[in-house]
Amino acid sequence: MLIVMKHGARGAEIDEVVRVIEEMGYEGRPMPGTQRVAIGLVGNDGNVDASRLIALPGVLNVIPVTQPYKQVSREWREESTEIRLRNGTVIGGRDVVLMAGPCSVEDEEQILGVAAELKRAGATVLRGGAFKPRTSPYAFQGLGEAGLKLLAAARDATGMAVVTEALDSEGAELVAEYADIIQIGARNMQNYSLLRAAGRAGVPVLLKRGMSATLKELLLAAEYIVNEGESRVVLCERGLRSFDDHARNLLDLTVVVSVHELSHLPVIVDPSHGTGDRRKVPAMARAAVAAGADGVMTEVHPEPARALSDGAQSLTPQEFNDLVVELRAIARAIGRDLVPALE
């Protein structure tokens, strides 16, 4: 529920609305706007009697939020959320963000070398896994905190922002010490203790859609993060499990349009996991930008054939550079551009 205050409502009137909401057993969150203040009522899981609120001094209107996900819905906030990172990159604005890097951080030479090449190509966010949730317990699990330190070194050397995955609540706190964005992977989309911890970590969160998750479930997972106080959430489409085997996953690009209709949060697309095949990645990346995605995340490795994980879906630096040229042309064709390269 949203309580819309009259233009020029006094602070005392806003405070009184919040007090009454709390007296009713809920939480009131004032949200200043350009013209007037709205107060969000959170903590309810059903209908709320609005009669006590509409008659309060300074209240203009009471608007029910019909979606089960409240704070991430367009009903709650009409303007699109823009997330500004420490290096100046804005996610959710006019320009399309390029996130790229290896599936796993393997060693210093690998991550520093590929980061330098990605920066030259135009990427402003470096992705790389320090903790890897693998299907097999015998597969490479990542370097852990040593990998986080290498990502931080690559950021210092290039100016790129860093996004990397956390696997549990303790890991979220550790990742927040080193990275600019905490990634919640597809396997953990409904790990609610991790979502809550990420929402309290103090840095933006990139939330990947689960392999069998509906859009509603994705947005409700984002609601967990926002409800903990972190409004800077980026949604990521990375493909769904399908009955067909022509690709690793079924990349659902219609979700980009649906997210923009239903939520104010930005949404990016990961065509590397969405296809599992580097031959298909460029085409799906181009389609993602054309569909209106706010960013594209691709895996890039200096020697994909020797990668410790996901080499089959990783582009070479040259392939990524060629893709950037194509993505820029598509973005401009629909009235956008790529986020400016770092100096």
C-alpha positions in Angstrom: 0.0 0.0 0.0 1.2 3.5 -0.8 0.0 6.6 1.1 0.4 9.6 -1.1 0.8 12.9 0.7 -0.4 16.3 -0.5 2.0 18.7 -2.1 3.7 20.6 0.7 2.7 18.2 3.5 4.5 19.1 6.7 7.1 16.8 8.4 4.8 16.4 11.4 2.0 15.1 9.1 4.3 12.6 7.5 5.5 11.5 11.0 1.9 11.0 12.1 1.1 8.8 9.2 4.2 6.7 10.0 3.2 6.5 13.6 -0.3 5.3 12.8 1.0 2.7 10.4 3.3 1.4 13.1 0.4 1.4 15.5 -1.5 -0.8 13.1 1.4 -3.3 13.3 3.2 -2.5 10.0 6.2 -0.4 8.9 6.0 2.9 7.2 8.7 4.0 4.8 8.7 7.7 3.6 9.8 8.0 0.0 10.4 11.7 -1.0 9.6 12.4 -4.7 10.0 15.4 -6.9 6.5 16.7 -6.3 5.3 15.0 -3.1 6.1 12.4 -0.5 4.7 8.9 -0.6 4.8 6.5 2.3 5.1 2.8 1.7 3.3 0.4 4.1 5.2 -2.8 4.4 4.8 -5.9 6.5 1.3 -6.8 5.4 0.4 -10.0 3.6 -3.1 -9.1 2.6 -5.7 -6.3 2.7 -5.2 -3.3 5.0 -8.0 -1.1 6.3 -7.2 2.2 4.8 -9.9 4.1 6.6 -7.5 5.1 9.4 -5.0 6.5 7.0 -7.1 8.4 4.4 -8.5 10.8 7.0 -5.2 11.8 8.4 -4.0 15.5 7.8 -1.9 15.9 4.7 -2.9 12.6 3.1 -4.0 12.9 -0.5 -4.7 9.3 -1.5 -4.2 5.7 -0.5 -3.2 3.3 -3.3 -3.3 -0.4 -2.9 -0.4 -2.4 -4.3 -1.9 -5.4 -5.9 1.3 -7.4 -6.6 2.6 -9.8 -3.9 6.1 -8.2 -4.6 5.5 -4.7 -3.3 8.7 -2.6 -3.1 10.1 -3.9 -6.4 6.9 -3.3 -8.4 6.1 -0.4 -10.7 3.1 0.3 -8.6 5.4 1.1 -5.7 7.8 3.2 -7.7 7.0 4.5 -11.2 10.5 5.7 -12.1 13.1 3.2 -13.1 15.9 2.5 -10.6 19.3 3.6 -11.7 22.3 2.1 -9.8 25.5 4.1 -9.8 28.7 2.1 -9.1 31.9 3.5 -7.6 33.6 3.8 -11.0 30.7 5.9 -12.4 28.9 3.0 -14.3 25.2 3.5 -14.2 23.0 0.3 -14.5 19.4 1.0 -15.5 19.9 4.3 -17.2 20.0 5.2 -20.9 23.2 3.3 -21.7 23.7 -0.5 -21.8 26.3 -1.9 -19.4 28.9 -4.5 -20.5 29.9 -7.0 -17.8 32.5 -9.5 -18.8 35.2 -11.8 -17.5 36.1 -15.5 -16.9 33.8 -17.9 -15.2 36.5 -18.5 -12.5 39.5 -16.5 -11.3 42.4 -18.9 -11.9 45.5 -17.0 -11.2 46.9 -13.4 -11.2 48.2 -13.4 -14.8 44.8 -14.6 -16.1 42.6 -12.1 -14.3 44.8 -9.1 -14.7 45.5 -9.8 -18.3 41.9 -10.4 -19.4 40.7 -7.4 -17.3 43.0 -5.1 -19.2 41.8 -6.4 -22.5 38.1 -6.1 -21.5 38.6 -2.5 -20.4 40.1 -1.7 -23.8 37.1 -3.3 -25.5 34.7 -1.2 -23.5 33.5 -3.3 -20.5 33.2 -1.4 -17.3 32.3 -4.3 -14.9 34.5 -7.3 -14.4 32.9 -10.6 -13.6 34.8 -13.6 -12.2 34.0 -16.3 -9.7 36.0 -16.7 -6.5 33.5 -19.2 -5.1 32.0 -21.6 -7.6 28.8 -23.6 -6.9 29.5 -26.7 -9.1 27.2 -29.6 -9.8 30.1 -32.1 -9.1 31.9 -31.9 -5.8 35.1 -32.9 -7.7 35.0 -29.9 -10.1 37.1 -26.7 -9.5 35.4 -24.8 -6.6 37.2 -21.5 -6.9 40.1 -19.8 -5.1 38.0 -18.4 -2.3 39.3 -15.2 -0.6 42.5 -15.4 -2.6 40.4 -15.0 -5.7 38.6 -12.0 -4.2 41.9 -10.4 -3.6 42.9 -11.0 -7.2 39.6 -9.4 -8.4 40.3 -6.4 -6.2 43.8 -6.1 -7.7 42.3 -6.2 -11.2 39.9 -3.4 -10.2 42.8 -1.3 -8.8 44.7 -1.8 -12.1 41.8 -1.1 -14.5 39.2 0.9 -12.7 36.5 -1.7 -13.6 33.9 -2.5 -11.0 33.8 -6.1 -9.7 30.8 -8.5 -9.5 31.3 -11.9 -8.0 29.2 -14.6 -6.4 28.5 -15.3 -2.7 27.3 -18.8 -1.8 26.2 -18.3 1.8 25.5 -15.6 4.4 29.1 -15.5 5.7 30.3 -15.3 2.2 28.1 -12.3 1.4 29.9 -10.3 4.1 33.3 -11.4 2.7 32.4 -10.6 -0.9 31.1 -7.2 0.1 34.6 -6.3 1.5 36.2 -6.9 -1.9 33.5 -6.5 -4.6 31.3 -3.7 -5.9 28.3 -6.0 -6.5 27.3 -9.3 -4.8 26.0 -11.9 -7.2 23.3 -14.3 -6.1 23.5 -17.3 -8.5 20.7 -19.2 -10.1 21.0 -22.1 -7.6 20.7 -19.7 -4.7 17.8 -17.5 -6.0 15.5 -18.9 -3.2 18.2 -19.2 -0.5 16.3 -16.7 1.7 19.0 -16.5 4.4 21.5 -15.5 1.8 19.1 -13.0 0.2 18.6 -11.3 3.6 22.3 -11.3 4.2 23.0 -9.7 0.8 20.3 -7.1 1.5 22.2 -6.1 4.7 25.7 -6.1 3.2 25.8 -2.5 2.0 26.6 -3.0 -1.7 24.4 -3.6 -4.8 23.1 -7.1 -5.5 22.9 -8.9 -8.9 20.2 -11.5 -8.6 20.1 -14.3 -11.2 16.9 -16.0 -12.1 16.6 -19.6 -11.0 16.8 -22.4 -13.5 13.1 -23.2 -13.1 11.9 -20.0 -11.6 8.9 -18.0 -12.7 9.2 -14.2 -13.1 6.9 -13.8 -10.1 9.3 -15.9 -8.0 12.3 -13.9 -9.2 10.6 -10.6 -8.2 9.6 -12.1 -4.8 13.3 -13.1 -4.3 14.3 -9.5 -5.1 11.7 -8.3 -2.5 13.6 -10.2 0.2 16.7 -8.1 -0.6 15.0 -4.8 -0.9 13.0 -5.5 2.3 16.4 -5.7 4.2 17.2 -2.1 3.1 19.2 -2.7 -0.2 17.3 -1.0 -3.0 20.1 -1.4 -5.6 19.1 -4.7 -7.1 19.9 -5.8 -10.7 17.9 -8.8 -12.1 19.6 -11.2 -14.5 18.0 -13.6 -17.0 20.4 -16.5 -17.5 18.2 -19.2 -19.1 15.8 -21.8 -18.0 15.9 -25.6 -18.0 14.0 -27.0 -21.0 12.9 -30.3 -22.5 15.0 -29.6 -25.6 18.8 -30.1 -25.8 19.8 -27.9 -28.7 21.2 -25.5 -26.1 22.3 -25.7 -22.5 19.4 -23.6 -21.4 16.4 -21.8 -22.9 17.1 -18.1 -22.8 13.9 -16.2 -22.1 14.3 -12.7 -23.6 10.6 -11.9 -23.2 11.3 -11.6 -19.5 13.3 -8.4 -20.2 10.1 -6.7 -21.5 8.0 -8.2 -18.7 10.4 -7.0 -16.0 10.3 -3.4 -17.3 6.5 -3.6 -17.3 6.2 -5.0 -13.8 9.2 -3.7 -11.9 11.3 -0.6 -11.6 14.5 -2.6 -11.2 17.0 -2.9 -14.0 17.5 -6.2 -15.8 20.5 -7.7 -17.7 21.0 -10.8 -19.7 23.7 -13.5 -19.4 23.8 -15.2 -22.9 26.8 -17.3 -21.9 24.9 -19.4 -19.3 21.8 -18.9 -21.3 23.2 -20.9 -24.2 26.3 -22.8 -23.0 27.8 -22.4 -26.4 30.2 -19.6 -27.5 28.9 -19.9 -31.0 25.4 -18.8 -29.9 26.5 -16.1 -27.4 27.0 -13.2 -29.8 23.5 -13.7 -31.5 21.8 -13.8 -28.1 23.7 -10.9 -26.8 22.6 -8.8 -29.8 19.0 -9.9 -29.3 19.2 -9.0 -25.6 20.2 -5.4 -26.4 17.5 -5.2 -29.1 14.9 -6.4 -26.5 15.8 -3.6 -24.1 18.2 -5.2 -21.6 20.0 -2.8 -19.4 23.2 -4.8 -19.7 24.8 -7.9 -21.0 27.1 -10.3 -19.0 29.4 -12.5 -21.0 32.1 -14.9 -20.1 35.5 -14.2 -21.6 38.7 -16.2 -21.2 42.1 -15.7 -22.7 42.3 -19.4 -23.6 38.8 -21.0 -23.4 40.1 -24.5 -24.2 42.2 -24.3 -21.1 39.6 -22.8 -18.8 39.0 -24.5 -15.5 35.3 -24.0 -15.8 32.8 -23.1 -18.6 35.3 -22.9 -21.4 32.8 -24.0 -24.0 30.7 -20.9 -23.4 33.5 -18.4 -23.1 34.4 -15.9 -25.8 38.0 -15.0 -26.5 39.0 -11.3 -25.9 39.0 -10.7 -29.7 35.5 -12.3 -30.1 34.3 -10.0 -27.3 35.8 -7.0 -28.9 34.0 -7.8 -32.2 30.8 -8.3 -30.2 31.1 -4.8 -28.6 31.1 -3.2 -32.0 27.9 -5.0 -32.9 26.2 -4.2 -29.6 27.0 -0.5 -29.9 25.4 -0.4 -33.3 22.2 -2.1 -32.1 22.0 0.1 -29.0 22.2 3.2 -31.1 19.6 1.9 -33.5 17.1 1.8 -30.6 18.0 5.2 -29.1 20.6 4.0 -26.6 24.3 3.6 -26.4 26.9 1.5 -24.5 28.1 2.8 -21.1 31.2 5.0 -22.0 34.5 3.1 -21.7 36.7 3.8 -18.8 39.7 6.2 -19.3 
